[in-house]
Amino acid sequence: INVLVKWKWLIIWITVISMLVAGVYSYVIAKPIYESSGMLLVNPKNAKVNITSPGELLNPLTYLPEISVATYTSIVKSTNVEEKVLDDLKLDLPPYNFTVDSFDKIIQVGNPKNTTLIKVSVQLGDPNIAKDVVNDILQETVKYVNYLNTYQLKVNSSSLEKQYLAAKDELEQVQKSIAEFNSQRDNLSNLSQERDTYKTALNSYLSQLLSLDAQINQYKQQITEAENKLKNEREYLTTEKSILDDPLISQLAQDLSNENIIYLSKLKVNSQEINPVYLNLKAKLANYAITLSGLNARKDTLNALITQAQDKIHQLDEEINAKQLQLDQLNRRLAIAKNNYSQIANNYEQSKLAQDNILASLTIATEPVVPTHPVKPKKLFNIAVAGTAGFFFAILLAFFLEYMQGSGDNKEKDRENT
C-alpha cells in the first residue's frame, strides 16, 4: 500500500494516458468497420444414399445425396464462389485489391446451434459494399449448389435415358419375337389343329377297326359253320338212271324201232354226280375266304394308319410342348420387359419433370441489409481495456521502480559503511 500511495501519480498518469491513446485511436485514427450478414436455409431432401429397393435404384433423385450443413458451409467459402463474387463486384481491383486468400479472411461462416441455417457475415469499411458482398455470396452459393444438383441430375438422367431406350428396345424385340413365333406355319394354333385332325382320324380308324373286327369274327364263324356242314356232305352222289336218260343215247334211239326203244329203256346204268350242296358249300367257303382276306387286308391297313396317326400325334405333342415352352419363355421375357419398361419409363418421366422443377436444396432465408452502426472499433470497450491494461502496467512499473530504488539505497549504504 505504501508503494501504491508513493507512486500513485505515476499510476494515475499512465492509466489516463493509456485511456487517452485508446480514445484518440478509436475516435480519430481507426476507421469504422461495418458488418453485414445474411442467412441460408438448408432444405432437407428425400433422396437416399442407402438404396433398399429396385425402384430407388432406378429413381434419378436417389443419387442426389443428403449433403450436410458442414458441407454447405465449406461450399460458401469455396474458391468457385469467392472468385465469382470478386469478379462480379470488381473487388480484385483498386481500391480493394482483394485476392482469394485475403477475401476469404473477411468472410465469416457459422451454423447456429440446432438449426439448418448458415450465417454468412462480412466486415468491411464500406457498409454498402459489405451488404453487396454478403448478398452476392448468398446468391452465388445457391446458384452453385443448384448447378451441382442439376449437373448430377442430368448425368443420372442421361444414364436413365440409355436404360429407357434399352428397355424400350428390349420390349419391342420381345414383342417382335412373339409376333414372328405366332406367324410361323408350325405355330401352336396350326399344330393343335393338325393334332385334332389326326386325333379325329385316329378315332375314326379305331371305330372302323372295331367294326371290321366284328365282321371278321362273323365271317370266321360262318366259315366254321360251313366247314362243319361240308364235313357232313359227300362230294359225289351215286344215281341209277335209265340208259335213255342219257341225251346222246336218247338221240340215237330215235332211229330205232319201238321194240328196241322199249328194250333200251329197261336197261339201267349207275352214275356218280357231284353233290350240288357240297359245291355250294365249297363256293361259300371260297367266297368267305376271299372276303375274310380282304377284311384282314383292310385291318392291316387300318392298323398301319392307326400306328401312323399315333406316331404323328406323339410327334405333334412333342412339338406342341416344345412350342409351348418357347412361348412361355417369351411371355416371361415379355412380362419382365414390360415391368422394367414401366418402371424405367416412369422414373424417366420423373427425371424430366425434376429437371424442370427441381427443388432447391439451399435457399436464402435472410437477405443482408446495409449496416448503420459500425462493429469496429468498439470505442468505449477499447478505452476500458486500455485503462485497465495501463493501470496494471503502472502498478507493475511502480513496484519495479521501488525495487530498483531500494537496491540503489542499499548499495549506497554499503559503500558508506566500507
NUZALUM-971600 format. One record per atom (N, C-alpha, C): x, y, z negated; residue in three letters. Coordinates in steps of 0.2 Angstrom, whole numbers, plus 5000, padded with zeros to 4 digits. Layout:
<kolbas>
XYZALA;...
</kolbas>
This chain:
<kolbas>
500449945000ILE;500050005000ILE;500450065000ILE;501050064996ASN;501450124996ASN;501750135003ASN;501950075007VAL;502250085013VAL;501650115018VAL;501050095018LEU;500550125022LEU;500450195020LEU;500450215014VAL;500250285012VAL;500850325014VAL;501450295014LYS;502050335016LYS;502050345023LYS;501850305027TRP;501850305034TRP;501250315037TRP;500750345033LYS;500050355036LYS;500050395042LYS;500350455042TRP;500350495048TRP;500550465054TRP;501150425054LEU;501350385059LEU;500850335062LEU;500550305057ILE;499950255059ILE;499350295062ILE;499250345060ILE;498650385062ILE;498850415069ILE;499450445070TRP;499550465077TRP;499650415082TRP;499950365080ILE;499950305085ILE;499250285087ILE;498850275082THR;498150255084THR;497850305088THR;497850365087VAL;497550415090VAL;497850425097VAL;498450415098ILE;498750425105ILE;498550365109ILE;498550305106SER;498350245110SER;497650255112SER;497150285108MET;496450295110MET;496450345115MET;496850395115LEU;496850455120LEU;497150425126LEU;497650385126VAL;497950355133VAL;497350315136VAL;497050265132ALA;496550225134ALA;495950265137ALA;495750315134GLY;495250365136GLY;495350395143GLY;496050425143VAL;496250455149VAL;496250405155VAL;496450345154TYR;496450295159TYR;495750275161TYR;495350265156SER;494650245158SER;494250295161SER;494350355159TYR;493850415161TYR;494150445167TYR;494850445168VAL;495150485173VAL;495550445179VAL;495950405176ILE;496350365181ILE;496050305184ILE;495750265180ALA;495450195183ALA;494850215187ALA;494850175193LYS;494250185197LYS;493650135195LYS;493050165196PRO;492550115194PRO;492450055198PRO;492250005195ILE;492149935199ILE;491449915198ILE;491149905204TYR;490349885204TYR;490349815205TYR;489849785202GLU;489749715203GLU;489049705206GLU;488949665211SER;488349645214SER;488349575214SER;487749545213SER;487649475213SER;486949455216SER;486949385218GLY;486349355221GLY;486349285219GLY;485749255220MET;485749185219MET;485449135224MET;485749075225LEU;485549025230LEU;485148975226LEU;484648945229LEU;484248895226LEU;484348825230LEU;484648775227VAL;484748715230VAL;484048675230VAL;483848655236ASN;483148625237ASN;483348545236ASN;482948505232PRO;483048435232PRO;482848405239PRO;483148355241LYS;482948315247LYS;482648245245LYS;482348225250ASN;482048155249ASN;482548105252ASN;483048125255ALA;483548075258ALA;483848035253ALA;484047975255LYS;484347925251LYS;485047905254LYS;485447895249VAL;486147865251VAL;486147785250VAL;485747765245ASN;485647695244ASN;485047665248ASN;485247635254ILE;484647605258ILE;484447545256ILE;483747535255THR;483547475252THR;483047435257THR;482847465263SER;482347435267SER;482547455274SER;482347405279PRO;482447425286PRO;482247485289PRO;481647505286GLY;481347575288GLY;481747625286GLY;482147625280GLU;482547685278GLU;483247675282GLU;483347615285LEU;483947615289LEU;483847645295LEU;483247645298LEU;483147675305LEU;482947745304LEU;482747775298ASN;482547835297ASN;483147885298ASN;483147935302PRO;483747985303PRO;483848025297PRO;483248035293LEU;483348085287LEU;483648045281LEU;483747985282THR;484047945277THR;484847965276THR;485047985282TYR;485847995282TYR;485948075281TYR;485448115278LEU;485648175276LEU;485748165268LEU;486348175266PRO;486448155259PRO;486248205254PRO;486148175248GLU;485948225242GLU;486548255240GLU;486648315242ILE;487348355240ILE;487248385233ILE;487748385229SER;487748405223SER;487748485223SER;487648515217VAL;487648585216VAL;488448605216VAL;488848565214ALA;489548575214ALA;489848585221ALA;489548535225THR;489748535232THR;489548605236THR;488948625234TYR;488748685237TYR;489148745235TYR;489348745228THR;489748795225THR;490448795229THR;490648745231SER;491348745235SER;491248765242SER;490648755245ILE;490448775251ILE;490448855252ILE;490148885246VAL;490148955246VAL;490848985247VAL;491348955243LYS;491948985244LYS;492448955249LYS;492048925254SER;492448885259SER;492748935264SER;493248915267THR;493648965272THR;493148985278THR;492748935280ASN;492248955285ASN;491849005284ASN;491549005278VAL;491049065276VAL;491449125274VAL;492049125271GLU;492349185269GLU;492649215276GLU;492949175281GLU;493149205287GLU;492549245291GLU;491949215291LYS;491449235294LYS;491249305291LYS;491249305284VAL;491049365281VAL;491549425282VAL;492149405282LEU;492649455283LEU;492649485290LEU;492449445295ASP;492349465302ASP;491749505303ASP;491249485299ASP;490549525300ASP;490649595297ASP;490949605291LEU;490949665288LEU;491649705289LEU;492049675294LYS;492749705295LYS;493149725289LYS;493149675284LEU;493449685278LEU;494249675279LEU;494349635284ASP;495149625285ASP;495449685289ASP;495149735290LEU;495349795292LEU;495449855287LEU;495849905288PRO;495949965283PRO;495249995282PRO;495050015276PRO;495550025271PRO;495549965266PRO;495249905268TYR;495249855263TYR;495749805264TYR;495849785270ASN;496449745272ASN;496449675268ASN;495849645267PHE;495749585264PHE;496049525268PHE;496349485265THR;496549415268THR;496049365265THR;496049305267VAL;495649255265VAL;495749245257VAL;496449235256ASP;496649225249ASP;496449285244ASP;496549345246SER;496349405242SER;495649405241SER;495249395247PHE;494549405247PHE;494249345242PHE;494549285242ASP;494249235238ASP;494349255231ASP;494749295229LYS;494849305222LYS;494349355219LYS;494049395223ILE;493549435221ILE;492849405221ILE;492749345223ILE;492149315223ILE;492049265217ILE;491549275213GLN;491449235208GLN;490849185209GLN;490849125208VAL;490349075209VAL;490149035203VAL;489549035201GLY;489448995195GLY;488748965195GLY;488648915191ASN;487948875191ASN;487648885184ASN;487148925183PRO;486848925177PRO;486648865174PRO;486748855168LYS;486648785164LYS;485948765165LYS;485848695167ASN;485248665168ASN;484748685173ASN;485148715178THR;484748745184THR;485048715191THR;484648725196THR;484948715203THR;485148775206THR;485248825202LEU;485448895205LEU;486148905206LEU;486348935211ILE;487048955212ILE;487149035212ILE;487449065207LYS;487549135206LYS;488249155210LYS;488149205214VAL;488749225218VAL;488849305216VAL;489349325214SER;489549395211SER;490149415215SER;490149485216VAL;490749515219VAL;490849575216VAL;491449595214GLN;491649655211GLN;492049705216GLN;491849755218LEU;492149805222LEU;492049875220LEU;492449925222GLY;492449995220GLY;491850025224GLY;491649995230ASP;491050025233ASP;490449985232ASP;489950015229PRO;489349975227PRO;488949945233PRO;488949985238ASN;488649965244ASN;488949905248ASN;489649915248ILE;490049855251ILE;489949795247ILE;489949805240ALA;489849745236ALA;489249715237ALA;488649755238LYS;488049725239LYS;488049685246LYS;488349715251ASP;488349695258ASP;488749625258ASP;489249625254VAL;489749565254VAL;489349505251VAL;488949515245VAL;488549465242VAL;488049445247VAL;487649485250ASN;487149475255ASN;487349425261ASN;487949445263ASP;488249415269ASP;488449345267ASP;488749335261ILE;488949275259ILE;488349225258ILE;487849255255LEU;487249205254LEU;486949185261LEU;486949235265GLN;486649215272GLN;487049165276GLN;487749175276GLU;488149135280GLU;488249065276GLU;488149065270THR;488148995266THR;487548955269THR;486948985269VAL;486348955271VAL;486448935278VAL;486648975282LYS;486748955289LYS;487248895290LYS;487748905286TYR;488248845287TYR;488048785285TYR;487648785279VAL;487348715276VAL;486848695281VAL;486448735284ASN;485948715289ASN;486248685295ASN;486848715297TYR;487148695303TYR;487448625302TYR;487748615296LEU;487948545294LEU;487448495294LEU;486848515291ASN;486248465291ASN;486048455298ASN;485948505302THR;485648495309THR;486148455313THR;486848475312TYR;487348435316TYR;487248355315TYR;487248345308GLN;487248275306GLN;486548245309GLN;486048285308LEU;485348255311LEU;485348245318LEU;485748285322LYS;485748275329LYS;486248215331LYS;486748205327VAL;487148145328VAL;486748085327VAL;486348085321ASN;485948025320ASN;485448015325ASN;485148075327SER;484548075332SER;484848045339SER;485448065340SER;485748035347SER;485847965346SER;486047935340SER;486147865339SER;485447835339SER;484947865336LEU;484247835336LEU;483947835343LEU;484147885347GLU;483847885354GLU;484147825358GLU;484747815357LYS;485047755360LYS;484747695358LYS;484547685351GLN;484247625349GLN;483547625352GLN;483147685352TYR;482547685355TYR;482447665362TYR;482947685366LEU;482947665373LEU;483147595374LEU;483547565370ALA;483747495370ALA;483147455368ALA;482747475363ALA;482147445360ALA;481647445366ALA;481547495369LYS;481047505375LYS;481247455380LYS;481947455382ASP;482147415387ASP;482047345386ASP;482147325379GLU;482047255377GLU;481347235378GLU;480947285375LEU;480147265376LEU;479947255383LEU;480247295388GLU;480047295395GLU;480347225398GLU;480947215396GLN;481247145398GLN;480847085396GLN;480647085390VAL;480247035387VAL;479547025390VAL;479247085391GLN;478547085395GLN;478647065402GLN;479147085405LYS;479347065412LYS;479446985412LYS;479746965407SER;479946885407SER;479246845406SER;478846875402ILE;478146845401ILE;477746845407ILE;477746905411ALA;477346905417ALA;477646855422ALA;478346855423GLU;478646805428GLU;478446735426GLU;478446725419PHE;478346655417PHE;477646635418PHE;477146685418ASN;476446665419ASN;476346665426ASN;476746695431SER;476646695438SER;476946635441SER;477346595438GLN;477646535441GLN;477046485443GLN;477246445449ARG;476746395451ARG;476646345446ARG;477146325442ASP;477046275437ASP;476946305430ASP;476546355430ASN;476446385423ASN;475946345419ASN;475846365413LEU;475446325409LEU;474746315411LEU;474446365414SER;473746355417SER;473746305422SER;474146315427ASN;474146265433ASN;474346195430ASN;474846185426LEU;475046125423LEU;474446095419LEU;474046135416SER;473446105412SER;472946085417SER;472846125422GLN;472346105427GLN;472546035430GLN;473146035432GLU;473345975435GLU;473345915431GLU;473445925424ARG;473445865420ARG;472745845419ARG;472245895419ASP;471545875418ASP;471345845424ASP;471545855430THR;471445825436THR;471645745436THR;472245735434TYR;472545675433TYR;472145635427TYR;471945665422LYS;471545635417LYS;470845615419LYS;470545655423THR;469945635426THR;469945575431THR;470545585435ALA;470645525439ALA;470745465435ALA;471145465430LEU;471345405426LEU;470745375423LEU;470245425420ASN;469645395418ASN;469245365423ASN;469245385429SER;468845355435SER;469145295436SER;469845285437TYR;470145225438TYR;470045175433TYR;470045195426LEU;469845145421LEU;469145125421LEU;468745165423SER;468045145424SER;467945095430SER;468245115435GLN;468245065441GLN;468544995439GLN;469044995435LEU;469444935433LEU;468944895429LEU;468544925425LEU;468144885421LEU;467544855425LEU;467344895430SER;466844865434SER;467044815439SER;467744825441LEU;468044775445LEU;468144705441LEU;468344715435ASP;468444655431ASP;467844615430ASP;467244655429ALA;466644625428ALA;466444585435ALA;466544615441GLN;466444575447GLN;466944515448GLN;467544525446ILE;468044465447ILE;467844415442ILE;467644425436ASN;467344375432ASN;466744345435ASN;466344385438GLN;465744355441GLN;465844305446GLN;466344325451TYR;466544285456TYR;466844225454TYR;467344235449LYS;467644175446LYS;467144125444LYS;466644145440GLN;466044105438GLN;465744065444GLN;465544105449GLN;465244075455GLN;465644025458GLN;466344035458ILE;466743995461ILE;466743925457ILE;466843935451THR;466743875446THR;466143835447THR;465543875448GLU;464943835449GLU;464943805455GLU;465143835461ALA;465243805467ALA;465643745468ALA;466243745464GLU;466743695464GLU;466443635460GLU;466043645455ASN;465643595452ASN;465143555456ASN;464843595460LYS;464243575464LYS;464643535470LYS;465143555472LEU;465543525478LEU;465743455476LEU;465943455469LYS;466243385467LYS;465643335467LYS;465043355467ASN;464443305467ASN;464143295474ASN;464443325478GLU;464243325485GLU;464743285489GLU;464443235494ARG;464843195498ARG;465043245505ARG;465643235507GLU;465743265513GLU;465443245519GLU;465343175520TYR;464943145526TYR;464343105523TYR;463843105528LEU;463243075526LEU;463143015532LEU;462942945530THR;462842895535THR;462142885536THR;461942885543THR;461242885545THR;461142825550THR;460542805550GLU;460342745555GLU;459842775560GLU;460042775567LYS;459642805572LYS;459542755577LYS;458942775581SER;458842735587SER;459342755592SER;459542715597ILE;460042725602ILE;459842785607ILE;459142785607LEU;458842835612LEU;458942905609LEU;459042905602ASP;459142975599ASP;459743005601ASP;460142975604ASP;460743005607ASP;460543045613ASP;460743095614PRO;460443135620PRO;460743115627PRO;461343085627LEU;461643065633LEU;461342995635LEU;461242955630ILE;460942895632ILE;460142905634ILE;459842945631SER;459142965632SER;459142995639SER;459643025642GLN;459543055648GLN;459642995653GLN;460142955652LEU;460242895656LEU;459642845657LEU;459342845651ALA;458742795650ALA;458142815655ALA;458142875657GLN;457642905661GLN;457542865668GLN;458142835670ASP;458142805676ASP;457942725675ASP;457942705669LEU;457742635668LEU;457042625668LEU;456842555668SER;456142545668SER;455942545661SER;455242545661ASN;454942545654ASN;455142495650ASN;455242435652GLU;455442375648GLU;456142385645GLU;456542415649ASN;457242425647ASN;457242475642ASN;456842525643ILE;456742585638ILE;456542555631ILE;456042515631ILE;455742485625ILE;456342445622ILE;456642405626TYR;457242365623TYR;457742415620TYR;457942465623LEU;458442505621LEU;458142545614LEU;457542555614SER;457342595608SER;457342545602SER;457342485603LYS;457442445597LYS;458142435595LYS;458542455599LEU;459242455596LEU;459442515591LEU;459742495586LYS;459942545581LYS;460642555580LYS;460842615578VAL;461542625578VAL;461742665571VAL;462242655567ASN;462442685561ASN;462942745563ASN;462842805560SER;463242855562SER;463442905555SER;463942935555GLN;464142975550GLN;464143045552GLN;463843085548GLU;463743165549GLU;464043205543GLU;464243255545ILE;464543305539ILE;463943325535ILE;464043325529ASN;463543345524ASN;463443425525ASN;462843455527PRO;462743525528PRO;462843565521PRO;462643525516VAL;462643565509VAL;463443565507VAL;463743515509TYR;464443515507TYR;464843575511TYR;464643575518LEU;464943635522LEU;464743705519LEU;464043705517ASN;463843765514ASN;464243785508ASN;464343735504LEU;464743755498LEU;465443775499LEU;465743735504LYS;466443755507LYS;466443825509LYS;465943845513ALA;465943905516ALA;465843965510ALA;465443945505LYS;465343995500LYS;466044005496LYS;466343945495LEU;466943945491LEU;467543985495LEU;467543975502ALA;467944015506ALA;467844095505ALA;467144105506ASN;466944175505ASN;467144205498ASN;466944165493TYR;467144185486TYR;467844205485TYR;468244155488ALA;469044165488ALA;469244225491ALA;468944235497ILE;469144295501ILE;468944365497ILE;468344365495THR;468044415491THR;468544425484THR;468644375481LEU;469044375475LEU;469744405476LEU;470044385482SER;470644405484SER;470644485485SER;470144505488GLY;470044575490GLY;469944615483GLY;469544585478LEU;469444615472LEU;470144625468LEU;470544565468ASN;471144565465ASN;471644615468ASN;471644625475ALA;472044675478ALA;471844745476ALA;471144755475ARG;470944815473ARG;471144835466ARG;471144775462LYS;471344785455LYS;472044805454LYS;472444765458ASP;473144785458ASP;473244855460ASP;472944885465THR;472944955467THR;472744995462THR;472244985458LEU;471945025453LEU;472445025447LEU;472744965446ASN;473244965440ASN;473845005442ASN;474045005449ALA;474645045451ALA;474445125450ALA;473845135452LEU;473545205452LEU;473545225444LEU;473345185440ILE;473245195433ILE;473945215430ILE;474445165432THR;475145175429THR;475445245432THR;475245255438GLN;475545315441GLN;475245375438GLN;474545375437ALA;474245435433ALA;474445445426ALA;474545385423GLN;474845385416GLN;475545415416GLN;475945395420ASP;476645425421ASP;476645495422ASP;476145515427LYS;476145585429LYS;475845625423LYS;475345605419ILE;475145635413ILE;475645645408ILE;476045595407HIS;476545595402HIS;477145645404HIS;477245645411GLN;477745695413GLN;477445765412GLN;476845775414LEU;476445845413LEU;476445865406LEU;476345815401ASP;476345835394ASP;477045855392ASP;477545825394GLU;478245845393GLU;478345915396GLU;478145925402GLU;478245995405GLU;477846045401GLU;477246035399ILE;476746075396ILE;477046095389ILE;477346045386ASN;477646055379ASN;478246105380ASN;478646085385ALA;479246125386ALA;479046205388ALA;478546205392LYS;478246275394LYS;477946315388LYS;477646275384GLN;477346305378GLN;477846325373GLN;478346285372LEU;478946305368LEU;479246375371LEU;479346375377GLN;479646435380GLN;479146495379GLN;478546485380LEU;478046535379LEU;478046565372LEU;478046515367ASP;478046535360ASP;478746575359ASP;479246555361GLN;479846595360GLN;479846665363GLN;479546665369LEU;479446735372LEU;478946775368LEU;478446745366ASN;477946785362ASN;478246805355ASN;478746765352ARG;479046785346ARG;479546845348ARG;479846835353ARG;480346895355ARG;479846955357ARG;479346945360LEU;478847005361LEU;478647035354LEU;478446995350ALA;478247025343ALA;478747065340ALA;479347035340ILE;479947065337ILE;480147135341ILE;480147125347ALA;480247185351ALA;479747245350ALA;479147225350LYS;478547275348LYS;478647305341LYS;478847265336ASN;478947285330ASN;479547335329ASN;480047315332ASN;480647355332ASN;480547425336ASN;480147415342TYR;480047475346TYR;479547525342TYR;479047495339SER;478647535335SER;478947575329SER;479447535326GLN;479747575320GLN;480247625323GLN;480647605328ILE;481147655331ILE;480847715334ILE;480247695338ALA;479847755341ALA;479647805336ALA;479347775330ASN;479047815325ASN;479647865322ASN;480147835320ASN;480747865317ASN;481047915322ASN;481047895329TYR;481247945334TYR;480848005334TYR;480247995334GLU;479748055334GLU;479848095328GLU;479948065322GLN;480048105316GLN;480748145317GLN;481248105320SER;481848145321SER;481748205325SER;481348195331LYS;481248255335LYS;480948315331LYS;480448295327LEU;480048345324LEU;480448375318LEU;480948335315ALA;481348355310ALA;481848405313ALA;482048395319GLN;482548445322GLN;482248515323GLN;481548515324ASP;481248575325ASP;480948605318ASP;480848565313ASN;480548585307ASN;480948565301ASN;481648565302ILE;482048535296ILE;481948585290ILE;481948555284LEU;481848595278LEU;482548615276LEU;482648675274ALA;483248705272ALA;483448675265ALA;484048645265SER;484248625258SER;484448675254SER;484548735256LEU;484848795252LEU;484448855255LEU;484248895250THR;483848955251THR;484049005247THR;483949065249ILE;484149125245ILE;483549135239ILE;483749135233ALA;483249135228ALA;483249215226ALA;483849245225THR;483849315223THR;484249355227THR;484049405231GLU;484449445235GLU;484849495231GLU;485449515233PRO;485849565229PRO;485549635230PRO;485649675225VAL;485449745226VAL;486049795225VAL;486049855227VAL;486549905226VAL;486649915218VAL;487249905215PRO;487349915208PRO;487349995207PRO;487050015201THR;487050085200THR;487550105194THR;487750055190HIS;488250065185HIS;488850015186HIS;489450045185PRO;490050005186PRO;490149955180PRO;490449905181VAL;490549855176VAL;491249865174VAL;491649895177LYS;492349915175LYS;492549985177LYS;492950025173PRO;493150005167PRO;492650005161PRO;492749975156LYS;492249975150LYS;492650025146LYS;492350085146LYS;492750145143LYS;492750135135LYS;492250135132LEU;492250135125LEU;492550065123LEU;492450015126PHE;492749955124PHE;493549955125PHE;493749985130ASN;494449995131ASN;494750045126ASN;494450095124ILE;494650145119ILE;494650105112ILE;494150065111ALA;494150025104ALA;494749975104ALA;494849945109VAL;495349895110VAL;496049925109VAL;496149985112ALA;496750025112ALA;496850045105ALA;496350075102GLY;496450095095GLY;496550045090GLY;496249985091THR;496449935086THR;497149905087THR;497349895094ALA;498049875095ALA;498549925093ALA;498349995094GLY;498850045091GLY;498850045084GLY;498350035080PHE;498350035073PHE;498749975070PHE;498649915073PHE;499049865070PHE;499749865073PHE;499949895079PHE;500649915081PHE;500949965076PHE;500550015074ALA;500850065070ALA;501050035063ALA;500549995060ILE;500749955054ILE;501349915054ILE;501449875059LEU;502049835060LEU;502649885061LEU;502549935065LEU;503149985065LEU;503350015059LEU;502750035055ALA;502950065048ALA;503350015044ALA;503149955044PHE;503449905039PHE;504149895042PHE;504249895049PHE;504949895052PHE;505349945050PHE;505050015050LEU;505450075049LEU;505650075041LEU;505150045037GLU;505350045030GLU;505849995028GLU;505849945032TYR;506349895031TYR;507049915033TYR;507049955039MET;507649975041MET;507950035037MET;507450075034GLN;507750125029GLN;507950095023GLN;507650045020GLY;507850015014GLY;508549985015GLY;508649955021SER;509349925022SER;509849975022SER;509750035025GLY;510250085025GLY;510350115019GLY;509850125014ASP;510050145007ASP;510450095003ASP;510350035004ASN;510649985001ASN;511449985003ASN;511549995009LYS;512249995012LYS;512650055009LYS;512250115008GLU;512550175006GLU;512750164998GLU;512250134995LYS;512450124988LYS;513050074987LYS;513050024991ASP;513649984991ASP;514350014992ASP;514250064997ARG;514850104999ARG;515050144993ARG;514650174990GLU;514750224984GLU;515050184978GLU;514750124977ASN;515050084972ASN;515750054973ASN;515850044979THR;516550024981THR;517050084980THR;
</kolbas>
